[in-house]
Amino acid sequence: MKYGPDDQVERDTPDAPFEQLTEILRARLERGDWRINRAISSENKLADEYGLSRPTVRRALAVLAVEGFVYTVPGRGTFAAKREPTAPADTPD
């Protein structure tokens, strides 16, 4: 992970803004900034906070939804999902 929970989106890096935001929000979710099954910041608020467009924020949230970090309830918002601990990868002996 290149971006942490307290980072901002930087314009002068090779990483696309949505990729940066995805990593930042993932780190914030892992840190517990939003409680499980509670709404995270709205698309508009995230767009304002990070200086991005709503479609860019929506794209980052879509990636996090596929990864299981958030889920969306139409008309209600995006919520922090409960994540099951991942099993450690098998290591060759």
Residue frames as a rotation matrix with the C-alpha (Angstrom) as fourth column:
MET 1
0.586 0.810 0.000 0.00
0.810 -0.586 0.000 0.00
0.000 0.000 -1.000 0.00
LYS 2
-0.409 -0.745 0.527 1.42
0.756 -0.600 -0.261 3.34
0.511 0.292 0.809 -1.05
TYR 3
-0.423 0.369 0.827 -1.24
-0.290 -0.920 0.263 5.55
0.858 -0.129 0.497 0.52
GLY 4
-0.843 0.073 -0.533 -2.29
0.508 0.431 -0.745 5.63
0.176 -0.899 -0.401 4.14
PRO 5
0.010 0.980 -0.200 -5.46
0.996 0.007 0.085 6.77
0.085 -0.200 -0.976 5.90
ASP 6
0.366 0.097 -0.926 -4.21
0.478 -0.873 0.097 10.33
-0.799 -0.478 -0.366 6.44
ASP 7
-0.709 -0.672 0.213 -2.88
0.489 -0.252 0.835 10.93
-0.507 0.696 0.508 2.93
GLN 8
0.201 0.698 -0.687 -4.39
-0.318 -0.617 -0.720 13.23
-0.927 0.363 0.098 0.34
VAL 9
0.632 0.048 0.773 -4.79
0.668 0.471 -0.576 12.60
-0.392 0.881 0.266 -3.39
GLU 10
-0.092 -0.774 -0.627 -1.77
-0.010 -0.628 0.778 13.97
-0.996 0.078 0.050 -5.24
ARG 11
0.835 0.478 -0.272 -1.99
-0.211 -0.178 -0.961 15.22
-0.508 0.860 -0.048 -8.81
ASP 12
0.415 -0.760 -0.500 1.71
-0.904 -0.283 -0.321 14.86
0.103 0.585 -0.804 -9.66
THR 13
-0.344 -0.484 0.804 2.02
-0.527 0.809 0.262 11.09
-0.777 -0.334 -0.534 -9.27
PRO 14
-0.836 -0.006 -0.549 1.66
-0.508 0.389 0.769 8.36
0.209 0.921 -0.329 -11.91
ASP 15
-0.812 0.582 -0.053 -1.18
0.552 0.734 -0.395 6.74
-0.191 -0.350 -0.917 -9.91
ALA 16
-0.430 0.757 0.492 -4.69
0.291 -0.400 0.869 7.64
0.855 0.517 -0.048 -11.08
PRO 17
-0.615 0.219 0.758 -6.70
-0.672 -0.649 -0.358 9.70
0.413 -0.729 0.546 -8.57
PHE 18
0.508 0.862 -0.008 -9.31
-0.730 0.435 0.526 6.94
0.457 -0.262 0.850 -8.16
GLU 19
0.349 -0.463 -0.815 -6.54
0.325 0.875 -0.358 4.43
0.879 -0.140 0.456 -7.35
GLN 20
-0.740 -0.619 0.263 -5.09
0.025 -0.416 -0.909 6.76
0.672 -0.666 0.324 -4.73
LEU 21
-0.277 0.728 0.627 -8.52
-0.904 -0.418 0.085 7.36
0.324 -0.544 0.774 -3.22
THR 22
0.594 0.469 -0.654 -9.26
-0.297 0.883 0.363 3.63
0.748 -0.021 0.664 -3.19
GLU 23
-0.127 -0.742 -0.659 -6.12
0.521 0.516 -0.681 2.97
0.844 -0.429 0.321 -1.14
ILE 24
-0.818 -0.153 0.554 -6.78
-0.292 -0.720 -0.630 5.90
0.495 -0.677 0.544 1.19
LEU 25
0.072 0.944 0.322 -10.37
-0.922 -0.061 0.383 4.84
0.382 -0.324 0.866 1.87
ARG 26
0.486 0.018 -0.874 -9.35
0.051 0.998 0.048 1.18
0.872 -0.068 0.484 2.28
ALA 27
-0.562 -0.783 -0.268 -6.79
0.389 0.035 -0.920 2.24
0.730 -0.621 0.285 4.89
ARG 28
-0.657 0.396 0.642 -9.41
-0.673 -0.691 -0.264 4.37
0.339 -0.605 0.720 6.66
LEU 29
0.463 0.850 -0.251 -11.85
-0.663 0.520 0.539 1.46
0.589 -0.083 0.804 6.71
GLU 30
0.222 -0.469 -0.855 -9.18
0.375 0.850 -0.370 -0.89
0.900 -0.239 0.364 8.04
ARG 31
-0.811 -0.548 0.207 -8.31
0.081 -0.456 -0.886 1.66
0.580 -0.702 0.414 10.73
GLY 32
-0.403 0.745 -0.531 -11.96
0.915 0.346 -0.208 1.77
0.029 -0.570 -0.821 11.77
ASP 33
-0.998 0.028 -0.056 -12.86
-0.028 -1.000 0.005 5.34
-0.055 0.007 0.998 10.79
TRP 34
-0.230 0.967 -0.112 -16.37
-0.884 -0.159 0.440 4.04
0.407 0.201 0.891 10.04
ARG 35
-0.459 0.148 0.876 -18.18
-0.589 0.688 -0.425 1.45
-0.665 -0.711 -0.229 12.12
ILE 36
-0.980 0.114 0.161 -19.46
0.188 0.789 0.584 -1.74
-0.060 0.603 -0.795 10.51
ASN 37
-0.303 0.923 0.239 -22.90
0.936 0.241 0.256 -1.33
0.179 0.301 -0.937 8.91
ARG 38
0.277 0.322 -0.905 -22.75
0.464 -0.870 -0.168 2.45
-0.841 -0.374 -0.390 9.34
ALA 39
0.897 0.128 0.424 -22.78
0.440 -0.364 -0.821 4.91
0.049 0.922 -0.383 6.47
ILE 40
-0.243 -0.962 -0.122 -19.45
0.899 -0.271 0.344 6.26
-0.364 -0.026 0.931 5.33
SER 41
-0.426 0.024 -0.905 -19.09
-0.070 -0.997 0.007 9.83
-0.902 0.067 0.426 4.08
SER 42
0.641 0.750 0.162 -21.30
0.168 0.070 -0.983 10.66
-0.749 0.657 -0.081 1.11
GLU 43
0.224 -0.515 0.828 -19.93
0.973 0.167 -0.159 10.83
-0.056 0.841 0.538 -2.43
ASN 44
0.679 0.086 0.729 -20.32
0.290 -0.943 -0.160 14.61
0.674 0.320 -0.665 -2.34
LYS 45
0.923 -0.337 0.189 -18.47
-0.323 -0.405 0.855 14.94
-0.211 -0.850 -0.483 0.97
LEU 46
0.391 -0.812 0.434 -15.64
0.513 0.583 0.630 12.67
-0.764 -0.023 0.644 -0.20
ALA 47
0.359 -0.210 0.910 -15.41
0.880 -0.249 -0.405 14.59
0.311 0.946 0.095 -3.49
ASP 48
0.832 -0.018 0.554 -15.11
-0.114 -0.984 0.140 17.87
0.543 -0.180 -0.820 -1.57
GLU 49
0.850 -0.490 0.194 -12.69
-0.165 0.102 0.981 16.44
-0.500 -0.866 0.005 1.00
TYR 50
0.121 -0.844 0.523 -10.29
0.522 0.502 0.689 15.08
-0.844 0.190 0.502 -1.61
GLY 51
-0.112 -0.151 -0.982 -10.86
-0.509 -0.840 0.187 17.65
-0.854 0.520 0.017 -4.38
LEU 52
-0.941 -0.187 0.281 -12.18
0.092 0.658 0.747 15.08
-0.324 0.730 -0.602 -6.84
SER 53
-0.501 0.811 -0.303 -15.24
-0.775 -0.264 0.574 14.67
0.385 0.522 0.761 -9.04
ARG 54
0.148 0.659 0.737 -18.14
-0.839 0.478 -0.259 12.45
-0.523 -0.580 0.624 -7.96
PRO 55
0.851 0.161 -0.499 -17.51
-0.440 0.739 -0.510 9.98
0.287 0.654 0.700 -10.82
THR 56
-0.141 -0.966 -0.215 -13.94
-0.442 0.256 -0.860 9.52
0.886 -0.026 -0.464 -9.55
VAL 57
-0.542 0.032 0.840 -15.21
-0.832 0.125 -0.541 8.92
-0.122 -0.992 -0.042 -6.01
ARG 58
0.543 0.829 0.135 -17.88
-0.772 0.556 -0.307 6.56
-0.330 0.062 0.942 -7.33
ARG 59
0.528 -0.425 -0.735 -15.22
-0.423 0.619 -0.662 4.57
0.736 0.661 0.147 -9.20
ALA 60
-0.593 -0.774 0.221 -13.11
-0.548 0.188 -0.815 4.19
0.589 -0.605 -0.536 -6.03
LEU 61
-0.276 0.579 0.767 -16.16
-0.858 0.212 -0.469 3.10
-0.434 -0.787 0.438 -4.04
ALA 62
0.710 0.521 -0.475 -17.04
-0.693 0.636 -0.339 0.56
0.125 0.570 0.812 -6.75
VAL 63
-0.060 -0.816 -0.575 -13.59
-0.366 0.554 -0.748 -1.04
0.929 0.166 -0.332 -6.36
LEU 64
-0.782 -0.236 0.577 -14.03
-0.608 0.088 -0.789 -1.16
0.136 -0.968 -0.212 -2.58
ALA 65
0.228 0.930 0.287 -17.46
-0.909 0.309 -0.280 -2.77
-0.350 -0.196 0.916 -3.03
VAL 66
0.602 -0.081 -0.795 -16.00
-0.478 0.760 -0.440 -5.50
0.640 0.645 0.418 -5.25
GLU 67
-0.445 -0.870 -0.211 -13.30
-0.239 0.343 -0.908 -6.09
0.863 -0.354 -0.361 -2.62
GLY 68
0.124 0.616 -0.778 -15.96
0.626 0.560 0.543 -6.37
0.770 -0.554 -0.317 0.09
PHE 69
-0.820 -0.488 -0.299 -14.98
0.542 -0.495 -0.680 -3.28
0.184 -0.719 0.670 2.10
VAL 70
-0.741 0.623 -0.252 -18.27
-0.431 -0.728 -0.533 -1.44
-0.515 -0.286 0.808 1.49
TYR 71
-0.604 0.639 0.476 -21.76
0.795 0.531 0.294 -2.06
-0.065 0.556 -0.829 0.20
THR 72
-0.957 0.289 0.014 -24.34
-0.278 -0.933 0.229 0.31
0.079 0.216 0.973 -1.21
VAL 73
-0.407 0.913 0.023 -28.01
0.751 0.348 -0.561 0.54
-0.520 -0.211 -0.828 -0.36
PRO 74
-0.587 0.189 0.787 -29.88
0.608 -0.539 0.583 2.45
0.535 0.821 0.202 -3.10
GLY 75
0.281 0.721 0.633 -31.32
0.164 -0.686 0.709 5.66
0.946 -0.095 -0.311 -1.76
ARG 76
0.965 0.081 -0.249 -29.51
0.249 0.008 0.968 5.25
0.080 -0.997 -0.012 1.58
GLY 77
0.595 -0.803 0.025 -25.79
-0.802 -0.593 0.071 5.46
-0.042 -0.063 -0.997 0.86
THR 78
0.260 -0.650 -0.715 -22.61
-0.174 0.696 -0.696 3.44
0.950 0.305 0.068 1.11
PHE 79
0.830 0.157 0.535 -21.87
-0.552 0.094 0.828 1.47
0.080 -0.983 0.165 4.26
ALA 80
-0.300 -0.946 0.124 -18.80
-0.946 0.278 -0.167 -0.11
0.123 -0.168 -0.978 5.84
ALA 81
0.550 0.469 -0.692 -18.98
-0.472 0.857 0.205 -3.87
0.689 0.214 0.692 5.40
LYS 82
0.599 -0.357 0.717 -17.96
-0.574 0.434 0.695 -6.51
-0.559 -0.827 0.055 7.90
ARG 83
0.301 -0.591 -0.748 -14.82
-0.769 0.313 -0.557 -8.15
0.564 0.743 -0.361 6.60
GLU 84
0.999 -0.019 0.035 -13.94
-0.001 0.861 0.508 -11.67
-0.039 -0.508 0.860 7.54
PRO 85
0.278 -0.960 0.023 -10.30
-0.642 -0.167 0.748 -12.18
-0.715 -0.223 -0.663 8.51
THR 86
0.655 -0.129 -0.745 -8.36
-0.646 0.416 -0.640 -13.67
0.392 0.900 0.189 5.65
ALA 87
0.913 -0.353 0.204 -6.50
0.192 0.813 0.550 -16.90
-0.360 -0.463 0.810 6.21
PRO 88
0.175 -0.922 -0.345 -2.72
-0.582 -0.380 0.719 -16.65
-0.794 0.075 -0.603 5.94
ALA 89
0.585 -0.028 -0.811 -1.38
-0.776 0.271 -0.569 -17.75
0.235 0.962 0.136 2.59
ASP 90
0.931 -0.297 0.212 0.15
0.218 0.919 0.328 -21.20
-0.293 -0.259 0.920 2.47
THR 91
0.435 -0.863 -0.255 3.91
-0.882 -0.466 0.072 -21.01
-0.182 0.194 -0.964 2.51
PRO 92
0.673 -0.231 -0.703 6.03
-0.217 0.846 -0.486 -23.68
0.707 0.480 0.519 0.91
ASP 93
0.918 -0.329 0.222 8.11
-0.137 0.264 0.955 -25.72
-0.373 -0.907 0.197 3.34
